[in-house]
């Protein structure tokens, strides 16, 4: 969740505060949705809805940037020859290894006395 300062920064531009603010046009359905949130006490003002929407958008964009960075790293790893080919056989082997490790852990847990 962004800090209060980050939210307040949304209301400013390079030369200072916007003199007239920013106008956002909502659809009738969006207006009804915001009004319902205000009437139920979920939000205090219409501006709170816009700030929350921007906060969620920022969060989604940060997640998107992280995914893109992970993809870039994975592609670089492949270029460096660090990748592994995935085949039906390699998947079967992986599944078998996971099963064996799970069985071994379960057996160890069953041999350990409980208090």
Secondary structure, DSSP 8 states (H G I E B T S, - for coil): ---HHHHHHTTEETTEE-SS-------HHHHHHHHHHHHTTS-SSHHHHHHHHHHHHHHHHHHHHHHHHHHHHHHHHHHTT------HHHHHHHHHHHHHHHHHHHHHHHHS---
